[in-house]
Amino acid sequence: MIKSKEKILVTGGAGFIGSHLCERLLREGFSVICLDNFSDFYDPKLKEDNVKEMIGNKKLSLVRGDILDKNLLKKIFSANKIFKIVHLAAIPGVRQSIKTPFDYIDVDIKGTVNLLEMAKEYKVFQFIFGSSSTVYGQDSKSPFSEDETNLIPVSPYGVSKLSAEIFCRTYSKLYKIPTTILRFFCVFGPRERPELVLPKFVALAEAGKAISQYGSGESARDYTYIDDIVEGIMKAVKKEFSFEIFNLGNSSPVKLKDLIKTIGEKLKVELKIENMPDQLGDVPITYANISKSKKILGWHPKVSLGAGVDKFLIWHKNKNR
């Protein structure tokens, strides 16, 4: 394991968002410890592909392990001066959390507390937590603002993220750990998890199979391109706060039926639609108020849904060559 005076630990660093962040940090000259357990939540080979281009970079240390492994965490922190933590490791997924809620308590809550304990013990300079728009519920006022107090998530995943946020706030207050919480809104782009909407719909369309449209198609999501999300994380890495929460979303919700139409137009095919009932845990809209992120972080999303889908399809085509 590489040693240096200051390092950034990225948990979940081989995942969709984490691998893009690690690449960006390395390009900007940071020393990075990428911690990931390469779980089988989805095909681990996809995560291997995410990091293969980074392996060999002298500023990267890849650690295969779990945030629930306290002994491993102590080894990492005792062997390295961890300057900042960007905590992205989690079990994701609203629908899966309804099936296996206890997994989310273990990883998304307990794992976060393990890292906060390390931040406390080893006097980490900054803790950045990747949260989710799912902390907002059906009763949250749209567009969703960081000062919303009526937070009643409608899935165990959202509850786990909100619980982790509360632990972050408590540790920040108790132990003076500078902490930034970033609430991500419907991140999409190259390396996206295969069960998510864009890669799933593209795969079905290419196979000539029907796309499941849950509900009337009027539900809307604030799709945010991966490069914009990484830019927001980098802004947070470079600006320290005693404690702040920021929304990172495109602030331009797109209806499900319009997303399906866009995919069909980009692929130049007429998509087959299978109408399905609404799913448990879904909300009618996600919509980020990003005025605070613009003002304090200096962050502005740049990539539209259409442009982002184009970028995804180019990557998808090259990947399957």
C-alpha positions in Angstrom: 0.0 0.0 0.0 1.4 3.3 -1.1 2.3 5.8 1.6 2.2 9.6 1.3 1.6 12.6 3.5 -1.9 13.3 2.2 -4.4 11.0 0.5 -8.0 10.9 -0.5 -9.9 7.7 0.3 -12.7 7.0 -2.1 -15.0 4.2 -0.9 -17.0 2.4 -3.6 -14.2 3.6 -5.9 -14.7 0.9 -8.5 -18.4 1.7 -8.9 -20.2 3.9 -11.4 -19.6 7.3 -9.7 -16.6 6.2 -7.7 -14.5 5.1 -10.7 -15.2 8.4 -12.6 -14.2 10.3 -9.5 -11.0 8.4 -9.0 -10.0 9.1 -12.6 -10.7 12.8 -12.2 -8.7 12.9 -8.9 -5.8 11.2 -10.5 -5.8 13.5 -13.5 -5.6 16.5 -11.1 -2.6 15.0 -9.3 -4.2 13.7 -6.1 -3.1 10.5 -4.4 -6.0 8.2 -4.1 -6.9 5.0 -2.2 -9.8 3.3 -4.0 -11.6 1.0 -1.6 -14.2 -1.4 -3.0 -15.5 -4.9 -2.2 -16.4 -5.7 -5.8 -19.7 -7.1 -4.5 -22.0 -9.3 -6.7 -24.9 -6.8 -6.5 -24.2 -6.6 -10.2 -21.5 -8.4 -12.3 -18.2 -7.7 -10.5 -16.5 -7.8 -13.9 -18.0 -4.5 -14.8 -16.3 -3.0 -11.8 -13.0 -4.6 -12.8 -13.5 -2.9 -16.2 -14.1 0.4 -14.5 -10.7 0.5 -12.8 -8.5 -1.4 -15.2 -7.2 1.7 -16.9 -6.2 3.2 -13.5 -4.3 0.2 -12.3 -0.6 0.9 -12.6 -0.9 4.6 -11.8 1.6 5.3 -9.1 -0.8 7.6 -7.3 -3.5 5.0 -7.0 -3.8 2.3 -4.3 -6.5 -0.2 -5.0 -7.8 -2.0 -1.9 -10.2 -4.8 -2.2 -12.2 -4.9 1.0 -15.4 -4.0 2.8 -16.3 -0.9 4.9 -17.8 -3.3 7.4 -14.3 -4.7 8.1 -13.1 -2.6 11.0 -9.7 -4.3 11.1 -9.1 -3.5 7.4 -10.1 0.1 7.9 -7.7 0.5 10.8 -4.9 -1.0 8.6 -5.6 1.5 5.9 -5.8 4.5 8.2 -2.8 3.5 10.3 -0.6 3.0 7.1 -1.7 6.2 5.3 -2.3 9.8 6.2 -5.9 10.1 5.0 -6.5 13.7 4.3 -10.1 13.5 3.1 -12.8 10.8 2.7 -15.2 10.7 -0.2 -17.7 8.0 1.0 -19.6 6.6 -1.9 -19.8 2.9 -0.9 -23.3 1.6 -0.4 -25.9 -1.0 -1.5 -27.9 1.0 -3.9 -31.4 0.6 -5.3 -34.9 1.5 -4.1 -36.6 -1.7 -5.2 -33.9 -4.0 -3.9 -34.1 -2.3 -0.5 -37.7 -3.2 -0.2 -36.7 -6.9 -0.7 -33.7 -6.9 1.6 -33.9 -4.0 4.0 -31.5 -5.4 6.6 -28.6 -5.3 4.1 -29.1 -1.6 3.8 -29.0 -1.2 7.6 -25.7 -3.1 7.7 -23.8 -1.5 4.8 -25.3 2.0 4.3 -25.7 2.9 7.9 -23.2 0.8 9.9 -20.5 1.1 7.1 -20.9 4.9 7.3 -20.5 4.9 11.1 -17.4 2.8 10.7 -15.9 5.4 8.5 -16.9 8.3 10.7 -15.2 6.5 13.6 -12.0 6.3 11.5 -12.4 10.0 10.6 -12.6 10.8 14.3 -9.8 8.6 15.5 -7.4 9.5 12.7 -8.3 13.2 12.6 -9.4 13.3 8.9 -9.6 16.8 7.6 -12.8 16.4 5.7 -15.6 13.9 5.3 -17.7 14.0 2.1 -20.8 11.7 2.0 -22.6 10.7 -1.2 -26.2 10.8 -0.3 -29.3 10.5 -2.5 -32.4 12.3 -3.7 -34.4 9.4 -2.1 -34.1 11.1 1.3 -36.9 13.3 0.0 -40.3 11.7 0.1 -43.7 12.1 -1.5 -44.5 14.9 0.9 -41.4 17.0 0.1 -42.1 20.3 -1.6 -40.9 20.4 -5.2 -38.3 21.4 -6.2 -36.5 19.7 -3.3 -34.4 22.0 -1.1 -31.7 21.2 1.3 -33.6 23.0 4.1 -36.6 20.7 3.8 -37.6 19.4 7.2 -40.4 17.1 6.2 -38.1 14.3 5.1 -40.1 11.0 5.0 -38.4 8.6 2.5 -40.7 6.0 1.0 -38.0 3.2 0.7 -35.6 1.5 3.1 -32.8 2.8 0.8 -33.9 6.4 1.3 -34.2 5.8 5.1 -30.7 4.3 5.2 -29.3 7.4 3.4 -31.1 9.8 5.6 -30.0 7.9 8.7 -26.4 8.0 7.5 -26.8 11.8 6.9 -27.9 12.2 10.6 -24.9 10.3 11.8 -22.7 12.5 9.6 -24.3 15.6 11.2 -23.9 14.2 14.7 -20.2 13.3 14.3 -19.5 16.7 12.7 -21.0 18.4 15.7 -19.5 16.2 18.3 -16.0 15.9 16.9 -15.7 19.0 14.7 -15.2 16.9 11.6 -15.7 19.2 8.5 -18.5 17.4 6.6 -20.2 17.9 3.3 -23.3 15.9 2.2 -24.0 15.7 -1.5 -27.5 14.5 -2.5 -27.2 13.0 -6.0 -30.2 13.0 -8.3 -30.7 10.2 -10.8 -27.1 10.0 -12.1 -26.6 8.5 -15.6 -23.9 8.0 -18.1 -21.1 5.6 -19.1 -20.6 2.7 -16.6 -24.1 3.1 -15.2 -25.3 0.0 -13.3 -27.0 -2.4 -15.8 -30.3 -2.6 -13.9 -30.9 1.2 -14.1 -33.3 2.8 -16.6 -31.0 4.0 -19.4 -28.8 0.9 -19.9 -31.7 -1.4 -19.2 -34.0 0.3 -21.8 -31.2 0.4 -24.4 -30.5 -3.3 -23.9 -34.2 -4.2 -24.3 -34.6 -2.0 -27.3 -31.6 -3.5 -29.0 -32.9 -7.0 -28.3 -36.3 -6.0 -29.8 -38.0 -6.6 -26.4 -40.7 -4.5 -24.8 -39.8 -1.7 -22.3 -41.8 -1.8 -19.0 -43.4 1.6 -18.4 -44.5 1.7 -14.8 -47.5 3.9 -14.2 -48.8 6.4 -16.7 -45.4 7.5 -17.9 -46.0 10.9 -16.2 -43.5 10.3 -13.3 -40.5 12.5 -13.7 -36.8 12.2 -12.7 -34.1 14.8 -12.5 -31.5 13.0 -14.6 -28.0 14.3 -14.0 -25.0 13.4 -16.1 -22.0 11.7 -14.5 -19.5 14.4 -15.5 -21.6 17.0 -13.8 -21.9 14.9 -10.6 -18.1 14.4 -10.5 -17.6 18.1 -11.0 -19.8 18.8 -8.0 -17.8 16.3 -5.9 -14.6 18.0 -6.9 -16.0 21.4 -5.9 -16.8 19.9 -2.5 -13.3 18.3 -2.2 -11.7 21.8 -2.8 -14.0 23.7 -0.5 -14.2 22.8 3.2 -17.3 23.5 5.3 -18.0 22.8 9.0 -21.2 21.2 7.8 -23.3 21.7 4.7 -25.7 19.7 2.5 -25.9 20.3 -1.3 -28.3 19.0 -4.0 -26.5 17.9 -7.2 -29.2 17.6 -9.8 -29.9 18.9 -13.3 -32.9 20.8 -12.0 -34.9 19.8 -15.1 -37.1 16.7 -14.5 -37.9 14.5 -17.5 -41.1 12.4 -17.7 -40.6 8.7 -18.1 -42.6 8.7 -21.4 -40.3 11.4 -22.7 -37.2 9.5 -21.7 -38.5 6.5 -23.6 -39.2 8.7 -26.6 -35.7 10.1 -26.5 -34.1 6.7 -26.4 -36.2 5.5 -29.3 -35.2 8.6 -31.3 -31.5 8.2 -30.6 -31.6 4.5 -31.5 -33.8 5.2 -34.5 -36.2 2.4 -33.5 -39.9 2.3 -32.5 -39.9 1.0 -28.9 -42.3 -1.5 -27.7 -44.0 -0.5 -24.5 -45.5 -2.8 -21.9 -47.7 -0.8 -19.4 -47.2 -1.8 -15.8 -48.7 -0.6 -12.5 -46.8 1.8 -10.3 -44.1 0.2 -8.2 -43.8 0.3 -4.4 -41.3 2.9 -3.3 -41.5 5.1 -6.4 -42.2 8.8 -6.1 -44.0 10.9 -8.7 -41.1 13.3 -9.2 -37.5 14.1 -8.2 -36.6 17.7 -8.7 -33.5 19.4 -7.3 -33.4 23.0 -6.2 -29.8 23.8 -6.9 -29.7 27.5 -6.0 -27.5 26.7 -2.9 -25.1 24.6 -4.9 -24.7 27.3 -7.5 -24.2 30.1 -5.0 -21.9 28.4 -2.4 -20.2 25.5 -4.4 -20.1 27.4 -7.6 -21.6 24.4 -9.4 -23.7 24.4 -12.5 -24.8 21.3 -14.4 -23.9 21.5 -18.1 -25.1 18.3 -19.8 -28.7 17.9 -20.9 -30.5 14.6 -21.0 -30.2 14.4 -24.8 -26.5 15.2 -24.9 -25.9 12.7 -22.0 -27.8 9.9 -23.8 -25.6 10.6 -26.9 -22.5 10.2 -24.8 -23.8 7.1 -23.2 -24.7 5.5 -26.5 -21.2 6.2 -27.9 -19.6 4.5 -24.9 -22.1 1.6 -25.1 -21.2 1.1 -28.8 -17.5 1.1 -28.2 -17.8 -1.2 -25.1 -19.6 -3.8 -27.2 -17.2 -3.9 -30.1 
